[in-house]
Amino acid sequence: MTNGLPVTYWPGADVLTNGFFIGSDSNGLSQAHGIFDELYTYDYPVDADTVFGTYWYSEIWYYGNPDNKANIASAPSQPTITPYFNAVTGSGYLIQTGTNSSSCITSSNVWMTNVVVATASNGTMNVTFTISGGSEGTLYDVFGNSLLDFSSTTNAPWAWMGQGYHCTTYLLTNLPTVATFLILGKPLDSDSDGLTDAYENLVSKTNPHNWDTDGDGMADGWEVLFGTNPRNLDESAQTGWRANFTYDPAGWLRQLTGGRIETFSLDHEGNVQQSQ
């Protein structure tokens, strides 16, 4: 801001997990049309005078030379082949009850500690635990199952319970008393399909190294969001209307098929020119 008080902005959890994007959103869909040059980052709030001084120093080089190529050149976008996003995110069933910053441990590993099990009045089980290890600002998935099963079978999938931070204590209620197993998952997403490797191995039973397990042109993460089966190419038996998305090698949406077929033509910046 060049006028008024400075603005302090702390990145939220999604930014810290998914990364920081300049010029478009994380999916590459909403794109800015303009020039980005002389990018600076600071690890402290910048006052208005510093922002204005930096802007003033940079602008004279452009206004002083109107034939500068940077003033008139286009900037075609080169998005990734498989845009990254988080298909499953949020607190889920986790209830935060406190933090443990005094004895917080940072580690490349992450684990549960301070586990307390109690029987609720309705006969179910409550579990309180603290996420230890890990890194600051990183969300870790919590999965639950009544069977200790790590196979690829779809008969005993784990349930996604929510995401939490390290050095934080959480409560899970209404758990079955017969058997309850809890496990933590890291945010690694090897194929950038929006599902973590842990989620694909435990819950969806999809291939964590293939963004489109069933090969239908829709990323596994989008299928989870839309309620289709990411392991089944032929979903004609499912109720409701289903859409297939076809992308070119650069990652741009080229065709949408389903109840009707739409084919898209794009310009060099990825803007839709027409559909047929």
PASE-778487 format. One record per residue (C-alpha): residue in three letters; x, y, z. Coordinates in steps of 0.02 Angstrom, whole numbers, padded with zeros to 5 digits, always signed. Last residue first. Layout:
<rs>
ALAXYZ;...
</rs>
This chain:
<rs>
GLN-00908-01297-01495;SER-00823-01176-01378;GLN-00735-01015-01421;GLN-00589-00904-01374;VAL-00553-00967-01197;ASN-00399-00878-01130;GLY-00243-00985-01110;GLU-00115-00849-01141;HIS-00074-00908-01317;ASP-00260-00913-01362;LEU-00374-01056-01315;SER-00503-01159-01410;PHE-00622-01265-01306;THR-00725-01417-01356;GLU-00893-01445-01270;ILE-00986-01612-01274;ARG-01157-01635-01195;GLY-01227-01738-01050;GLY-01047-01787-01017;THR-00893-01724-01106;LEU-00784-01572-01073;GLN-00638-01541-01189;ARG-00476-01442-01194;LEU-00434-01399-01013;TRP-00254-01340-01010;GLY-00119-01447-00927;ALA+00021-01418-01052;PRO+00002-01594-01124;ASP-00183-01557-01166;TYR-00323-01592-01043;THR-00484-01690-01059;PHE-00618-01674-00924;ASN-00756-01804-00905;ALA-00924-01755-00831;ARG-01050-01864-00739;TRP-01238-01840-00726;GLY-01328-01932-00588;THR-01333-02113-00534;GLN-01182-02224-00552;ALA-01197-02378-00661;SER-01110-02291-00805;GLU-00954-02276-00699;ASP-00835-02361-00819;LEU-00659-02300-00778;ASN-00669-02357-00596;ARG-00529-02321-00471;PRO-00564-02135-00447;ASN-00747-02174-00406;THR-00857-02021-00422;GLY-00910-01909-00277;PHE-00863-01741-00357;LEU-00728-01703-00228;VAL-00655-01878-00233;GLU-00658-01873-00423;TRP-00570-01704-00422;GLY-00431-01776-00312;ASP-00407-01927-00425;ALA-00380-01813-00574;MET-00505-01828-00717;GLY-00450-01891-00888;ASP-00532-02062-00871;GLY-00369-02155-00840;ASP-00426-02252-00685;THR-00281-02193-00575;ASP-00273-02014-00640;TRP-00135-01924-00542;ASN-00026-02080-00547;HIS+00110-02097-00414;PRO-00007-02110-00264;ASN-00106-02248-00353;THR-00279-02258-00278;LYS-00337-02348-00121;SER-00454-02200-00081;VAL-00427-02211+00107;LEU-00259-02284+00160;ASN-00137-02277+00014;GLU-00219-02130-00072;TYR-00239-02032+00089;ALA-00058-02065+00139;ASP+00005-02012-00031;THR-00089-01849-00010;LEU-00235-01814-00124;GLY-00242-01657-00233;ASP-00180-01743-00391;SER-00002-01680-00373;ASP+00075-01852-00413;SER+00190-01863-00261;ASP+00073-01777-00137;LEU+00169-01770+00029;PRO+00064-01693+00169;LYS+00117-01821+00303;GLY-00005-01948+00375;LEU-00042-01991+00557;ILE-00119-02154+00619;LEU-00263-02202+00732;PHE-00327-02378+00769;THR-00492-02408+00857;ALA-00558-02578+00913;VAL-00717-02638+00999;THR-00751-02474+01091;PRO-00803-02380+00934;LEU-00756-02194+00932;ASN-00887-02065+00982;THR-00761-01925+01015;LEU-00590-01873+00949;LEU-00497-01740+01049;TYR-00343-01644+00994;THR-00184-01576+01073;THR-00066-01465+00972;CYS+00124-01473+00964;HIS+00108-01521+00780;TYR-00039-01457+00681;GLY-00199-01548+00639;GLN-00300-01619+00495;GLY-00461-01720+00499;MET-00531-01895+00532;TRP-00505-01976+00361;ALA-00572-02152+00375;TRP-00466-02303+00331;PRO-00524-02423+00198;ALA-00564-02605+00240;ASN-00647-02687+00090;THR-00554-02581-00038;THR-00403-02695-00036;SER-00235-02610-00064;SER-00165-02676+00100;PHE-00124-02574+00255;ASP-00254-02651+00372;LEU-00253-02630+00561;LEU-00441-02647+00573;SER-00561-02528+00663;ASN-00490-02384+00564;GLY-00441-02203+00589;PHE-00339-02075+00493;VAL-00265-01910+00552;ASP-00191-01796+00420;TYR-00047-01678+00461;LEU-00052-01491+00425;THR+00114-01398+00420;GLY+00132-01227+00503;GLU+00281-01279+00610;SER+00361-01444+00563;GLY+00340-01625+00616;GLY+00373-01694+00789;SER+00226-01714+00906;ILE+00038-01721+00878;THR-00047-01729+01048;PHE-00184-01853+01095;THR-00358-01864+01171;VAL-00468-02015+01136;ASN-00652-02032+01179;MET-00739-02201+01176;THR-00923-02247+01157;GLY-01037-02311+01295;ASN-01154-02162+01298;SER-01071-02093+01455;ALA-00902-02088+01367;THR-00760-02208+01402;ALA-00590-02125+01413;VAL-00425-02148+01322;VAL-00279-02028+01347;VAL-00134-02022+01224;ASN+00005-01902+01276;THR+00095-01939+01111;MET+00059-01959+00926;TRP+00198-01957+00797;VAL+00286-01854+00663;ASN+00457-01880+00586;SER+00567-01747+00506;SER+00574-01671+00681;THR+00525-01518+00781;ILE+00486-01547+00965;CYS+00372-01433+01067;SER+00402-01441+01255;SER+00337-01268+01299;SER+00226-01258+01145;ASN+00104-01391+01203;THR-00061-01328+01134;GLY-00242-01351+01186;THR-00410-01436+01160;GLN-00428-01440+00971;ILE-00576-01547+00915;LEU-00536-01661+00769;TYR-00687-01726+00672;GLY-00636-01639+00510;SER-00515-01497+00545;GLY-00498-01452+00362;THR-00432-01520+00198;VAL-00470-01653+00068;ALA-00451-01605-00115;ASN-00299-01496-00085;PHE-00233-01421-00245;TYR-00093-01450-00369;PRO-00114-01423-00556;THR-00064-01576-00658;ILE+00031-01526-00814;THR+00104-01372-00730;PRO+00059-01202-00799;GLN+00160-01109-00931;SER+00078-00940-00951;PRO+00109-00826-01098;ALA+00174-00654-01047;SER+00144-00526-01181;ALA+00274-00392-01218;ILE+00225-00207-01220;ASN+00302-00131-01064;ALA+00438-00263-01044;LYS+00504-00218-01217;ASN+00553-00045-01156;ASP+00496+00077-01289;PRO+00421+00192-01157;ASN+00594+00219-01078;GLY+00580+00345-00938;TYR+00411+00274-00888;TYR+00489+00102-00868;TRP+00651+00146-00778;ILE+00561+00278-00675;GLU+00442+00147-00606;SER+00572+00051-00508;TYR+00634+00190-00393;TRP+00457+00251-00360;TYR+00394+00077-00316;THR+00537+00045-00195;GLY+00512+00214-00113;PHE+00324+00189-00099;VAL+00344+00019-00018;THR+00475+00085+00104;ASP+00365+00234+00149;ALA+00213+00123+00178;ASP+00299+00014+00308;VAL+00352-00165+00272;PRO+00302-00302+00396;TYR+00444-00428+00423;ASP+00516-00579+00332;TYR+00517-00485+00167;THR+00495-00541-00013;TYR+00541-00440-00167;LEU+00485-00462-00347;GLU+00564-00347-00475;ASP+00443-00384-00617;PHE+00268-00449-00643;ILE+00184-00378-00798;GLY-00001-00397-00831;HIS-00146-00515-00859;ALA-00182-00607-00697;GLN-00242-00786-00708;SER-00392-00868-00626;LEU-00378-01049-00685;GLY-00199-01099-00641;ASN-00263-01215-00505;SER-00162-01132-00366;ASP-00231-00961-00413;SER-00142-00854-00539;GLY-00007-00722-00558;ILE+00092-00761-00401;PHE+00063-00925-00310;PHE+00118-00969-00132;GLY+00129-01152-00084;ASN+00000-01285-00047;THR+00033-01315+00138;LEU+00089-01144+00198;VAL-00037-01058+00086;ASP-00178-01171+00146;ALA-00132-01142+00329;GLY-00143-00954+00315;PRO-00007-00835+00259;TRP+00015-00686+00378;TYR-00028-00519+00302;THR+00020-00352+00378;VAL-00037-00198+00284;PRO+00048-00031+00306;LEU-00054+00124+00356;GLY-00109+00252+00229;ASN-00058+00267+00048;THR+00072+00169-00050;MET+00000+00000+00000;
</rs>
